[in-house]
């Protein structure tokens, strides 16, 4: 997501690094659901400890973690709290602050997923996840625009978010007030966490065996196939997080996880590539935050950049300057320069993660 969120130019991006315009899926659309699946996976390894704790302590731990992640998400949206306006730095108004976002969805999906697993255990959690997906489908059809309940204008979740939050607090990247991480579409994302938990729980029960890996492949394929079949009546769509999208991505995530277990645990593929990603995995939340905080902070630095049509001075900032003068000129195809810029940022943030790992500094919520 560092690569996706930080291109040199939003106008010049290779297709696999773009989100699907509406229905359908690209490689980029897999990152977020895979992360939520991984959240559930990790939950399976810590839930036994939580269930051994006093109930009030366990619930406090779950709710506190969810609250902190949600709060960090809001602060990241608001950061750096000031902006340039008519040559002066002024405070960012709360009235235009986006309330939801990626971290907020992670917080809500984790919190409700963890509570369901804590109280209802694995089998009942599976039924609850299934009920969430079916219920979301029914509500989307019944409460949406009868002409097309799966469209941008017809999706019921948009009307819910606008009624609860007002247009000022909703994402407008689609040209109209619509939040791809809104409240309604968070419902099926809870099921994403639960399915991740169920897979992690199964791995622990079966242990490191060939049967476990084979069964994961089968389960992943079945989920993927079910998602493809459901797409015929409930289109695969990340922006409304359709139920078919949940099954499709959980299926792929399960097969990818099975492949990694086969390669790393059984065949011993623990070379440099594994270590490269391992560094990111030890401080994922902090590095993700840093990848948003650094560009926003540097954007406050103004570098003179000629005059506009009215003869007034124009300004740029360090990262756009770096793209325009260092990355963009490397190729006549602007997508290459835009990609180079993103790769350089990845290496920069990886270096920070590597240094933190060497120091044994791990930031946890």
C-alpha positions, 0 to 999 in steps of 0.5 A: 500500500505504500507503493499504491498510496505514494505514486510520483503522479496520480495521473501516471500509474500502471493498471495493476496499481490502480483500484477497480473503478467500480465492479471487479478487482485488481491486484491493488484491491487485494491488499486491504482484504488480505490485511484484514484476513491477516488480522483475524489470522493473528487473532487466532494466536492470541485469543487463547491467552485472552480467553484465559484472562479475566473477562473484564481484562480481556474485553478492556484489551480488545476495546482499548486496542480498537479505540486506539486504532480508530483514534489514530486513523482520525488523527492521520486524516486530520494531520498535519492539522494546518494547511496553506491558504492564501499564503498563510498557514491556517488550522484545518477545520473539523467540519471537513474532517473525514471520519472513516478510513482504512485504520478506522475500518481495521479498528471496527472489524477487529473489535467486533470480530474479536468480540464475536470470537471471544464470546461465541468460539469458532463454530458459532463465529462461522455461522455469524460471519455467514449471517453477516454476509447474507444479511448484508446482501439482503439489506443492500438489495432491499434498501438500495435503489431498486434500479441498481442497488449496487451502483455508486448512487444506488448503494444504501450505505452512502445514504446511511453515512450521509445521514449520520455524518453529513457530507463534510465528514465523508470521502469525496474521491469519487466526485460525490460524497461516498466513503469506501470505508463507510459504516455499512460496508464495514459489516461484511469486513467483520466476516473477513476477520472471522474467516482469517481467525478460522483459518489461523485456528485450523492451522494451530489445531492441525499443526505443520502437516501436509494434510493441513496445507492441502486442506487449506488449498481446498478450502481456499479454492471453495471460497474463491469459487463461491465468491465467483458464483455469488458475483453473478448476483452480488458483484465483486466490488471492493468499494462497497465490500460486497459479500462476494468480494469477501469470499473471493478475497478470503479464498485467495488469501487462504491459498496464498497463505497455504503456498507460503507455508509450503514454501517457507515451512516445508521447503525452507525458503527463508532467504533474503526475500523473506527477510525483506518482508519480515522487517515490514511485518514487525512494525506494520502499523507504524510504517504504514502511519509513517508513509502517510505522515512523512509526505503530509509533513513535507507538503508544508515546506514550500519551494518556489516554482515559477509564476502562474498565469496571473504572474503570482508565485507558484510553489511546490514541496520536496517530494513533488520536486523530487519526482519532477526533477529526479524520477520523471526524467528517467523515461519518456513513459511517465509511468516509469518515473512514477513507479520509480518514485514509489519504489524509492519511498518503499526502500526509504521506509524499509530502511527505517523498519530495518533500523528499528528491527536492529534496535529491537524497537517494535511499536504495538497498539 
